[in-house]
Amino acid sequence: MSNASGVGRNLDAVRRHNLATVLGLVHRGGPSARSAITHATGLNRSTVGALVAELVDLGLVTEREPGTSNRVGRPSPVVVADARVVALAVNPEIDAVTVGVVGLDGTVHRRVRHPIDHVPTAAEAAAIAAAVIAGLRPDLGAATRVVGIGVAVPGLVRESDGVVRLAPHLEWVDEPFAEQLAAATGLPVQAANDARLGAEAERLFGAGRGTADLVYLNGGASGIGAGVIVDGRPLTGVSGYAGELGHTLVNSAGERCHCGAIGCLETEVSQRALLTVLGLDAADPDELDLALAAATEHGDEDVVAEIDRQLGFLATALRTATNVFNPQLIVLGGFLGSLHAVAPDRLASLVARQALGASGENLAIVRAELGSRILMIGAAELGFAALLAAPAAPTAPTAPTAPTALAEPR
């Protein structure tokens, strides 16, 4: 190989790295002036201009004129990730399959929750997701590119191939869900644990923005999951199973968990127990917030006692998370966010009393900001990952294949 050819390859590698850097900045940071990109990357103005022009040609960003400014000189054009480049997000649960369409700019264009009257098999969930995606064709018709599907699974997922090793509430064991969904839609599919994806979404776009060390716990119909960010990077473990704080021991005299252990966090702190004491069959986060607030305001003793009981066990788990990971931030999503909203000072006080003083001295406990969008945004990040790492023109079909029929309820 000649020296010239080696230099050419090195320069091309640098260009591709810089393309990914610029696209990542506008994807995660929002609309950015060219001058801000120049400052953030340390590249010169002409190089940034050429990179932005290439990303425009690839259909990944657009440029717009800046707003009015008091600064001297011509204002710099604003670079925006193109919302018409989309990823699909899928979240199978015990009572529904939710599908979203998310733009490269972070906009959740659509979110469709398809309720189910039974716990779905993996094959049923894949068929339902594919049918919902097919129903979203009018929305996808406005997209210039559909890059793929990201799946947020409430369970242990082998991220190398999207096999769900164990999702106890769904009763899935070693299910090749990513492969099934790819076959049903004709699109590339990546899957990961839902809480891990929620942690990434909150770190990049929500309450944890700019925070390098955080723990995210999500409470939903399928129990409690957690994701951990250490020094700006997700803690995955050797196979992607790290962060199972839902199975932290909080009550040695408690009930047996789905996992086989006694007194796990998710057996003692549950959405179902809250709904039962409130006399509700189901509630979305806003409805649960209102119901808890009304019950506590009226002094409903049963509800107040259940809130106190759950906060106590939650604090025990957060003590463990604080001592083990020494995070700057603990973010609570789903019904855990509703619990926190009822008595934020009480939860912080309980954790401070139990955790090591040095580990918790810089800790804040907050509610997730992204609400119902969190898993859609987190799952979409999986779908966008390959494009963000190597921006390129489309090489695969930009729309899903013909739908798979919805499975009939059992």
C-alpha positions as CSV (number, residue, x, y, z in Angstrom):
1,M,0.0,0.0,0.0
2,S,1.4,3.4,-1.0
3,N,1.9,6.1,1.6
4,A,-0.6,8.3,-0.3
5,S,-3.3,5.7,-0.1
6,G,-2.7,5.3,3.7
7,V,-3.0,9.1,4.2
8,G,-6.2,9.1,2.2
9,R,-7.7,6.4,4.3
10,N,-6.7,8.2,7.5
11,L,-8.2,11.5,6.3
12,D,-11.4,9.7,5.3
13,A,-11.6,8.1,8.8
14,V,-11.1,11.5,10.4
15,R,-13.8,13.0,8.2
16,R,-16.3,10.3,9.1
17,H,-15.5,10.7,12.8
18,N,-16.1,14.5,12.5
19,L,-19.4,13.9,10.7
20,A,-20.5,11.7,13.5
21,T,-19.4,14.3,16.1
22,V,-21.3,17.1,14.4
23,L,-24.5,15.0,13.9
24,G,-24.3,13.8,17.6
25,L,-24.1,17.4,18.8
26,V,-27.2,18.6,17.0
27,H,-29.1,15.4,17.7
28,R,-28.5,15.5,21.5
29,G,-28.0,19.2,22.0
30,G,-30.8,20.6,19.8
31,P,-30.5,23.3,17.2
32,S,-27.0,24.7,17.2
33,A,-25.4,27.7,15.4
34,R,-22.5,26.8,13.2
35,S,-20.3,29.0,15.4
36,A,-21.3,27.0,18.5
37,I,-20.4,23.7,16.7
38,T,-17.1,25.2,15.7
39,H,-16.4,26.2,19.4
40,A,-17.6,22.8,20.7
41,T,-15.5,20.7,18.3
42,G,-12.4,22.8,18.0
43,L,-12.6,22.5,14.2
44,N,-12.1,25.5,12.0
45,R,-15.1,27.3,10.4
46,S,-14.5,26.0,6.9
47,T,-14.3,22.4,8.0
48,V,-17.5,22.7,10.0
49,G,-19.2,24.3,7.0
50,A,-18.1,21.4,4.8
51,L,-19.3,18.8,7.3
52,V,-22.7,20.5,7.7
53,A,-23.1,20.7,4.0
54,E,-22.4,17.0,3.7
55,L,-24.9,16.2,6.4
56,V,-27.5,18.3,4.6
57,D,-26.7,16.4,1.4
58,L,-27.2,13.1,3.3
59,G,-30.6,14.3,4.4
60,L,-29.7,14.2,8.1
61,V,-29.8,17.9,9.1
62,T,-31.2,21.2,7.8
63,E,-30.1,24.7,8.1
64,R,-32.2,27.7,9.0
65,E,-31.6,31.4,9.4
66,P,-30.9,32.5,13.0
67,G,-33.2,34.8,14.9
68,T,-32.4,38.4,15.6
69,S,-29.3,39.1,17.6
70,N,-27.5,42.1,19.0
71,R,-24.1,40.6,18.2
72,V,-21.9,42.4,15.6
73,G,-21.4,40.7,12.3
74,R,-23.4,38.2,10.3
75,P,-25.1,35.7,12.5
76,S,-24.2,32.0,12.0
77,P,-26.8,29.7,10.4
78,V,-28.5,27.3,12.8
79,V,-28.1,23.5,12.2
80,V,-31.1,21.3,13.1
81,A,-31.3,17.5,13.1
82,D,-34.0,16.6,10.5
83,A,-37.2,15.5,12.2
84,R,-38.2,13.6,9.1
85,V,-35.5,11.0,9.7
86,V,-37.2,8.7,12.2
87,A,-36.7,5.6,14.3
88,L,-39.5,3.5,15.6
89,A,-39.8,2.6,19.3
90,V,-41.5,-0.5,20.7
91,N,-42.3,-1.3,24.4
92,P,-44.0,-4.6,25.1
93,E,-45.7,-4.8,28.5
94,I,-48.0,-7.2,30.3
95,D,-51.1,-5.1,29.4
96,A,-50.1,-3.3,26.2
97,V,-47.7,-2.9,23.3
98,T,-46.7,0.7,22.8
99,V,-45.2,2.0,19.5
100,G,-43.7,5.4,18.8
101,V,-42.4,7.4,15.9
102,V,-39.4,9.5,17.0
103,G,-37.6,12.1,14.9
104,L,-33.8,12.5,14.8
105,D,-34.4,15.8,16.6
106,G,-35.9,14.0,19.5
107,T,-39.5,14.8,18.7
108,V,-42.0,12.1,19.5
109,H,-44.3,12.4,16.4
110,R,-46.7,9.7,17.5
111,R,-47.2,7.3,20.4
112,V,-49.8,4.5,20.1
113,R,-50.6,2.3,23.0
114,H,-52.4,-1.0,22.0
115,P,-54.0,-2.5,25.1
116,I,-54.1,-6.3,25.5
117,D,-56.4,-8.3,27.8
118,H,-53.7,-10.9,28.5
119,V,-50.0,-11.3,28.9
120,P,-48.7,-11.6,25.3
121,T,-46.2,-14.2,24.1
122,A,-43.2,-12.8,22.3
123,A,-44.6,-13.8,18.9
124,E,-47.9,-12.1,19.7
125,A,-46.1,-8.9,20.8
126,A,-44.1,-8.9,17.6
127,A,-47.2,-9.3,15.5
128,I,-49.1,-6.6,17.4
129,A,-46.1,-4.2,17.1
130,A,-45.8,-4.9,13.4
131,A,-49.6,-4.3,12.8
132,V,-49.4,-1.0,14.8
133,I,-46.4,0.1,12.7
134,A,-48.4,-0.7,9.6
135,G,-51.2,1.5,10.9
136,L,-48.7,4.3,11.2
137,R,-48.0,4.4,7.5
138,P,-49.6,7.9,7.0
139,D,-47.1,9.2,9.6
140,L,-44.2,7.3,8.1
141,G,-45.2,8.6,4.7
142,A,-43.9,12.1,5.8
143,A,-40.6,10.6,6.8
144,T,-37.6,10.8,4.5
145,R,-36.0,7.8,6.2
146,V,-37.0,5.1,8.7
147,V,-33.7,3.9,10.1
148,G,-34.9,1.0,12.2
149,I,-36.6,-0.1,15.4
150,G,-35.4,0.1,19.0
151,V,-37.2,-2.1,21.6
152,A,-37.4,-1.4,25.3
153,V,-38.0,-4.7,27.1
154,P,-38.9,-5.1,30.8
155,G,-36.4,-7.8,31.4
156,L,-32.9,-9.1,30.8
157,V,-31.9,-8.7,27.1
158,R,-28.7,-10.0,25.5
159,E,-27.9,-6.9,23.5
160,S,-25.7,-8.6,21.0
161,D,-28.7,-10.2,19.3
162,G,-31.8,-8.9,21.1
163,V,-32.7,-12.2,22.7
164,V,-34.8,-11.7,25.8
165,R,-33.1,-14.0,28.3
166,L,-35.7,-13.4,31.0
167,A,-38.7,-11.1,31.3
168,P,-40.5,-12.7,34.3
169,H,-43.7,-10.7,34.2
170,L,-44.1,-11.3,30.5
171,E,-43.1,-15.0,31.1
172,W,-40.6,-14.8,28.3
173,V,-37.5,-17.0,28.5
174,D,-34.8,-16.9,25.8
175,E,-37.1,-15.3,23.3
176,P,-35.5,-14.0,20.0
177,F,-37.8,-11.0,20.1
178,A,-35.6,-8.7,17.9
179,E,-35.4,-11.3,15.3
180,Q,-39.1,-11.9,15.3
181,L,-39.9,-8.2,15.0
182,A,-37.3,-7.8,12.2
183,A,-39.0,-10.6,10.3
184,A,-42.4,-9.1,10.8
185,T,-41.4,-5.6,9.7
186,G,-38.5,-5.9,7.3
187,L,-36.6,-3.3,9.4
188,P,-33.4,-3.7,11.5
189,V,-34.2,-4.1,15.2
190,Q,-32.1,-3.6,18.3
191,A,-33.4,-4.4,21.8
192,A,-32.3,-3.6,25.4
193,N,-33.6,-3.4,28.9
194,D,-36.2,-0.7,29.3
195,A,-34.8,1.0,32.4
196,R,-31.3,1.1,30.9
197,L,-32.8,3.0,27.9
198,G,-34.8,5.2,30.2
199,A,-31.6,6.2,32.0
200,E,-29.9,7.1,28.8
201,A,-33.0,9.1,27.7
202,E,-33.1,11.1,30.9
203,R,-29.3,11.7,30.8
204,L,-29.4,13.0,27.3
205,F,-32.7,14.8,27.1
206,G,-34.3,15.0,30.6
207,A,-33.6,15.5,34.2
208,G,-30.1,14.1,34.0
209,R,-28.9,16.3,31.2
210,G,-25.2,17.2,31.9
211,T,-25.0,14.6,34.7
212,A,-22.2,12.0,34.4
213,D,-23.2,9.8,37.3
214,L,-26.9,8.9,37.8
215,V,-29.2,6.1,38.7
216,Y,-32.6,5.8,37.1
217,L,-35.4,3.6,38.5
218,N,-38.6,3.1,36.7
219,G,-41.8,1.6,38.1
220,G,-44.4,0.1,35.8
221,A,-46.9,-2.7,35.4
222,S,-44.0,-5.2,35.0
223,G,-42.2,-4.2,38.2
224,I,-39.2,-2.0,38.8
225,G,-36.1,-1.7,36.6
226,A,-33.0,0.4,36.9
227,G,-30.3,1.9,34.7
228,V,-27.0,3.2,35.9
229,I,-24.8,5.8,34.2
230,V,-21.2,5.9,35.5
231,D,-18.9,8.6,34.2
232,G,-21.2,9.4,31.3
233,R,-21.5,5.8,30.1
234,P,-24.2,3.2,30.8
235,L,-23.2,0.4,33.1
236,T,-24.2,-2.8,31.2
237,G,-22.2,-5.6,32.6
238,V,-20.6,-8.4,30.5
239,S,-23.8,-9.3,28.7
240,G,-26.0,-6.2,29.3
241,Y,-27.8,-7.3,32.4
242,A,-26.4,-4.9,35.0
243,G,-28.6,-2.6,37.1
244,E,-31.3,-5.0,38.3
245,L,-32.1,-2.9,41.4
246,G,-35.7,-4.1,41.3
247,H,-34.3,-7.3,42.8
248,T,-32.5,-5.7,45.6
249,L,-33.3,-7.2,49.0
250,V,-35.4,-4.7,51.0
251,N,-37.4,-7.0,53.3
252,S,-35.9,-10.3,54.6
253,A,-39.4,-11.2,55.9
254,G,-41.1,-10.3,52.6
255,E,-42.9,-12.3,49.9
256,R,-41.3,-14.5,47.3
257,C,-40.5,-12.6,44.1
258,H,-40.9,-13.8,40.5
259,C,-37.1,-14.3,40.4
260,G,-37.3,-16.8,43.3
261,A,-35.8,-14.6,46.0
262,I,-37.5,-13.2,49.1
263,G,-38.3,-9.5,49.7
264,C,-37.2,-7.9,46.4
265,L,-37.9,-4.2,46.0
266,E,-40.5,-4.8,43.3
267,T,-42.5,-7.2,45.5
268,E,-42.7,-4.6,48.3
269,V,-43.1,-1.4,46.1
270,S,-45.6,-1.9,43.3
271,Q,-48.0,0.0,41.1
272,R,-50.7,-2.7,41.6
273,A,-50.7,-2.2,45.4
274,L,-51.1,1.6,45.0
275,L,-54.0,1.2,42.6
276,T,-55.7,-1.4,44.8
277,V,-55.6,0.9,47.9
278,L,-56.9,3.8,45.7
279,G,-59.7,1.6,44.4
280,L,-58.5,1.9,40.8
281,D,-58.1,-0.8,38.1
282,A,-55.7,1.3,36.1
283,A,-54.3,4.8,35.9
284,D,-51.8,6.7,33.7
285,P,-49.1,8.7,35.5
286,D,-51.2,11.9,35.5
287,E,-54.3,10.1,36.9
288,L,-52.2,8.4,39.5
289,D,-50.7,11.8,40.6
290,L,-54.1,13.3,41.0
291,A,-55.5,10.2,42.9
292,L,-52.6,10.1,45.3
293,A,-52.7,13.9,45.9
294,A,-56.5,13.8,46.5
295,A,-56.2,10.9,48.9
296,T,-53.4,12.4,51.0
297,E,-55.2,15.8,51.0
298,H,-58.3,14.2,52.4
299,G,-56.3,12.2,54.9
300,D,-57.2,8.7,53.6
301,E,-55.4,6.6,56.3
302,D,-55.1,3.4,54.1
303,V,-53.5,5.3,51.2
304,V,-51.2,7.3,53.5
305,A,-50.1,4.1,55.2
306,E,-49.4,2.4,51.9
307,I,-47.5,5.4,50.6
308,D,-45.3,5.4,53.8
309,R,-44.8,1.7,53.6
310,Q,-43.6,1.9,50.0
311,L,-41.5,5.0,50.5
312,G,-39.7,3.1,53.4
313,F,-38.8,0.2,51.2
314,L,-37.9,2.4,48.3
315,A,-35.5,4.4,50.5
316,T,-33.8,1.1,51.5
317,A,-33.1,0.3,47.9
318,L,-32.0,3.9,47.2
319,R,-29.6,3.7,50.1
320,T,-28.0,0.7,48.5
321,A,-27.8,2.5,45.1
322,T,-26.2,5.5,46.8
323,N,-23.6,3.5,48.7
324,V,-22.7,1.3,45.7
325,F,-22.7,3.8,42.9
326,N,-22.2,7.2,44.6
327,P,-24.4,9.0,42.1
328,Q,-24.9,12.7,41.7
329,L,-28.6,12.1,40.8
330,I,-31.3,9.5,41.3
331,V,-34.1,9.9,38.8
332,L,-37.5,8.2,39.5
333,G,-39.9,7.3,36.6
334,G,-43.3,5.8,36.2
335,F,-45.3,5.2,39.4
336,L,-42.1,5.8,41.5
337,G,-42.2,9.4,40.2
338,S,-45.7,9.6,41.5
339,L,-44.6,8.3,44.9
340,H,-41.8,10.8,45.0
341,A,-44.1,13.7,44.0
342,V,-46.4,13.0,47.0
343,A,-43.6,13.4,49.6
344,P,-40.2,14.4,48.0
345,D,-38.7,15.7,51.2
346,R,-39.7,12.5,53.1
347,L,-37.9,10.2,50.6
348,A,-34.8,12.4,50.5
349,S,-34.7,12.4,54.3
350,L,-35.1,8.6,54.6
351,V,-32.3,8.0,52.1
352,A,-30.0,10.6,53.8
353,R,-30.6,8.9,57.2
354,Q,-29.6,5.5,55.9
355,A,-26.9,6.1,53.3
356,L,-23.3,6.6,54.1
357,G,-22.8,10.4,54.7
358,A,-19.9,10.8,52.3
359,S,-21.7,8.8,49.5
360,G,-24.9,10.8,49.7
361,E,-23.6,14.3,50.5
362,N,-23.9,15.5,46.8
363,L,-27.0,13.4,46.0
364,A,-30.3,14.8,44.6
365,I,-33.4,12.7,44.1
366,V,-35.7,14.0,41.3
367,R,-38.6,12.9,39.2
368,A,-38.0,12.0,35.5
369,E,-38.8,14.8,33.2
370,L,-39.7,12.9,30.0
371,G,-42.9,11.3,31.3
372,S,-44.6,8.9,29.0
373,R,-42.1,9.8,26.2
374,I,-39.2,8.4,28.1
375,L,-39.1,4.8,26.7
376,M,-40.0,6.0,23.2
377,I,-37.0,8.3,23.2
378,G,-34.8,5.8,24.9
379,A,-35.7,3.0,22.5
380,A,-35.4,5.3,19.5
381,E,-31.8,6.0,20.5
382,L,-31.1,2.3,19.8
383,G,-32.6,2.7,16.4
384,F,-30.5,5.8,15.7
385,A,-27.3,4.3,17.1
386,A,-25.8,3.0,13.9
387,L,-26.6,6.2,11.9
388,L,-25.2,8.4,14.6
389,A,-22.0,6.4,14.7
390,A,-21.5,6.5,11.0
391,P,-23.7,9.0,9.1
392,A,-24.4,7.8,5.6
393,A,-27.0,7.8,2.8
394,P,-29.8,5.1,3.2
395,T,-28.8,1.7,1.9
396,A,-32.0,-0.2,3.0
397,P,-35.7,0.2,2.6
398,T,-37.0,3.3,4.3
399,A,-40.4,1.9,5.2
400,P,-41.7,-1.2,6.9
401,T,-42.9,-4.2,4.9
402,A,-46.5,-5.3,4.7
403,P,-48.1,-5.8,8.1
404,T,-48.5,-8.9,10.1
405,A,-52.1,-9.4,11.2
406,L,-52.9,-8.7,14.9
407,A,-53.0,-11.8,17.0
408,E,-56.5,-12.7,18.3
409,P,-56.9,-12.5,22.1
410,R,-56.7,-15.8,23.9
